[in-house]
């Protein structure tokens, strides 16, 4: 019995020792691919080449051999699972693959449980999160980056809507979901999704059925995310349906570039793909890459061409080998432990006991994620957060008649460029729209002109256009009987613009409102967002709260809010500026200005050089100043300032109390507005006018009645309505300036390309004069105020009696200024020009005194003062000399001119 026990223990020890020795000599790695596919076949040769290169250098794995076993899943998810279980039974430390995302989701749960890393360069589903699947590592950029590149391209060419055609599996479906998110970031959107069966189930009938639906859509930008078999079938069917002609845009994901690189299609198939754009994972040029490319014909036996995924396959094996090298150098060994949860389930026929946990799995995974090396695909490292490869980038390929050509690059660092991404990494990042560049593209149909990217859908549906059913101002839009159901200025502009579109647009007008009251234009625009209308046409003002809901075309007429109040008007002619005053009033005013000019000359003559000189010049100065005081400012004395202030004060009091919107807001008067207009909300929200001051009015007749009766002091409405109103109401006028700037446009759903094309058509109408002709047809001859006068000229002219108080005050001011000035000048004359007394000739003395006074008044003040000082000094000198001569007994010499009349006479 003891012998049996000893033998049993010995056998077990030998088995365990044998297992450790075997594990020490060979490192088992599995690989799961469908080898009949392009990427499966390329990966098979690349993985074998990497295995041979690693095993040729014993220092890499410390003398151990790397053994990679490839399992062919043959498009079967079930066989993929069986292959993975078989690898787990044979102490596999890692698995390369699987090839598609469906199996990646399934096998990642197995890898998480047994601590076996999965490394895939083809299962690039962006939803394979490292948080949910920590043992799944994507060694190539996942589809999220490719979809970002597609979104950047769509935005670069100015397209707004795209259609997705894709295979109905996890990877394609989740890739399109990522595309939808990336397009939304660029304010673009995915408008339709055409779903195709997987490769193994797809048929020409399925493809044709979906493409017929796509052809009826509005967008002409189509994204194809499929696999080789289905993708090539799509292009063949699209050509037969006329969908590879001009105006179409086809963008294929990386599946097409692998076809072009590895298995170039036959000429008849290649012809159907001309003009298509596709992406290829970018791998920088290097000597190692060139050497591997030169080896490839021998490695593959010329059975298939090399594509970037073959390079990623080779690098993936090296990533694992380097991680194992660090694992072994840090003292790790290959050992496995039983999973107690599997043991408790019972083995049964499934042999679950053979599945064991890799003890070194966590450390090996850590080493993989810490990779920092350079391979055939360039620098290799992983982001610490999302584990994405270092700086993913793509080549952008354009399929042409002669084959294909590269038109640029995309990277998550620089966006679109015509320069290789690795040359831009050393420069500051620049993702501005100006920095985005691509070479010219040959589009389907052989054109190099950028396709518009959309047409009006050929699905038999008419464009539902909401039109306001107005109760007033029907010249702009009104409901009538006839094929169009509506007419008016706005309708004619729309019809003229839609005729200029390069495609037909079926439409029907749908009146909005009951016709008894003007409808709410905000509600009309809101119907577009709810899908009840496809557009809105009419007198729709482009204001902020509406632009948040819809897109507007270019304005086809200028608009803005103005204030209207009662006034009196005159017929206009060349002499209309004389009408405000009567002839007598103009005569008195002219005399008044001449008097003012004379008074100013008197006040300024002695101090201002401009009022001095020859008499003729001074007369001209008086006349010029009299005229210019009505328009210009002059330097004036304090008396003149006082006189002008009185005059301008009284003129200011003559203007209306309502001078514009500011005075209207500050008053407490009631204000009228048009029912349904945005003017009400504007006055309440922007001008802070209380709602109880606002009066809703429905028609021009209600405007006139409210203004005449004083129900409202003024009307606030948009300029086009007021212009039409004033053509028929001669007693009112616009007060002040237009205080808002806007226009009228046609409303379309957000990001609608029809809004852009209609804007272009409206500009064309403006340039060719058609817009003005439509305006003249509907709005130019709608009134009679320009040819008739409501009041006689005499009733509207201002009479002299209205201003006699003003003239009296100004006259008194002038007289006061003259008297004051005369007294001041007389005082100065007496002080500085004492009168010479000549008793023998009294009449001569008076005449001489008057002459001396006038000469004094004509002198400048500074000159007069200078002469006075000199005469006083000469007088003092003469008196001193006279006294001295008397003391010496000398007589005064006659004939000498004296400077003072008090001390000498001339004989």
HELIX and SHEET records of a PDB file:
HELIX    1   1 UNK A    2  UNK A   25  1                                  24    
HELIX    2   2 UNK A   38  UNK A   55  1                                  18    
HELIX    3   3 UNK A   77  UNK A   89  1                                  13    
HELIX    4   4 UNK A  101  UNK A  114  1                                  14    
HELIX    5   5 UNK A  143  UNK A  156  1                                  14    
HELIX    6   6 UNK A  170  UNK A  185  1                                  16    
HELIX    7   7 UNK A  204  UNK A  215  1                                  12    
HELIX    8   8 UNK A  228  UNK A  240  1                                  13    
HELIX    9   9 UNK A  254  UNK A  262  1                                   9    
HELIX   10  10 UNK A  267  UNK A  271  1                                   5    
HELIX   11  11 UNK A  287  UNK A  300  1                                  14    
HELIX   12  12 UNK A  308  UNK A  329  1                                  22    
HELIX   13  13 UNK A  340  UNK A  343  1                                   4    
HELIX   14  14 UNK A  348  UNK A  350  5                                   3    
HELIX   15  15 UNK A  352  UNK A  354  5                                   3    
HELIX   16  16 UNK A  361  UNK A  369  1                                   9    
HELIX   17  17 UNK A  421  UNK A  424  1                                   4    
HELIX   18  18 UNK A  489  UNK A  499  1                                  11    
HELIX   19  19 UNK A  521  UNK A  529  1                                   9    
HELIX   20  20 UNK A  544  UNK A  547  1                                   4    
HELIX   21  21 UNK A  576  UNK A  578  5                                   3    
HELIX   22  22 UNK A  583  UNK A  604  1                                  22    
HELIX   23  23 UNK A  609  UNK A  611  5                                   3    
HELIX   24  24 UNK A  615  UNK A  628  1                                  14    
HELIX   25  25 UNK A  638  UNK A  652  1                                  15    
HELIX   26  26 UNK A  661  UNK A  666  1                                   6    
HELIX   27  27 UNK A  679  UNK A  685  1                                   7    
HELIX   28  28 UNK A  691  UNK A  693  5                                   3    
HELIX   29  29 UNK A  700  UNK A  709  1                                  10    
HELIX   30  30 UNK A  719  UNK A  726  1                                   8    
HELIX   31  31 UNK A  753  UNK A  768  1                                  16    
HELIX   32  32 UNK A  770  UNK A  775  1                                   6    
HELIX   33  33 UNK A  776  UNK A  780  3                                   5    
HELIX   34  34 UNK A  793  UNK A  796  1                                   4    
HELIX   35  35 UNK A  800  UNK A  802  5                                   3    
HELIX   36  36 UNK A  804  UNK A  832  1                                  29    
HELIX   37  37 UNK A  842  UNK A  858  1                                  17    
HELIX   38  38 UNK A  861  UNK A  887  1                                  27    
SHEET    1   A 5 UNK A  65  UNK A  72  0                                        
SHEET    2   A 5 UNK A  26  UNK A  33  1                                        
SHEET    3   A 5 UNK A  94  UNK A  96  1                                        
SHEET    4   A 5 UNK A 117  UNK A 120  1                                        
SHEET    5   A 5 UNK A 136  UNK A 138  1                                        
SHEET    1   B 8 UNK A 189  UNK A 196  0                                        
SHEET    2   B 8 UNK A 161  UNK A 167  1                                        
SHEET    3   B 8 UNK A 221  UNK A 225  1                                        
SHEET    4   B 8 UNK A 249  UNK A 252  1                                        
SHEET    5   B 8 UNK A 277  UNK A 281  1                                        
SHEET    6   B 8 UNK A 393  UNK A 400 -1                                        
SHEET    7   B 8 UNK A 403  UNK A 411 -1                                        
SHEET    8   B 8 UNK A 415  UNK A 417 -1                                        
SHEET    1   C 2 UNK A 336  UNK A 338  0                                        
SHEET    2   C 2 UNK A 356  UNK A 358 -1                                        
SHEET    1   D 2 UNK A 373  UNK A 375  0                                        
SHEET    2   D 2 UNK A 378  UNK A 380 -1                                        
SHEET    1   E 5 UNK A 507  UNK A 512  0                                        
SHEET    2   E 5 UNK A 463  UNK A 468  1                                        
SHEET    3   E 5 UNK A 535  UNK A 537  1                                        
SHEET    4   E 5 UNK A 747  UNK A 748 -1                                        
SHEET    5   E 5 UNK A 551  UNK A 552 -1                                        
SHEET    1   F 2 UNK A 478  UNK A 479  0                                        
SHEET    2   F 2 UNK A 486  UNK A 487 -1                                        
SHEET    1   G 2 UNK A 557  UNK A 559  0                                        
SHEET    2   G 2 UNK A 742  UNK A 744 -1                                        
SHEET    1   H 5 UNK A 694  UNK A 697  0                                        
SHEET    2   H 5 UNK A 671  UNK A 674  1                                        
SHEET    3   H 5 UNK A 714  UNK A 718  1                                        
SHEET    4   H 5 UNK A 561  UNK A 566 -1                                        
SHEET    5   H 5 UNK A 732  UNK A 735 -1                                        
END                                                                             
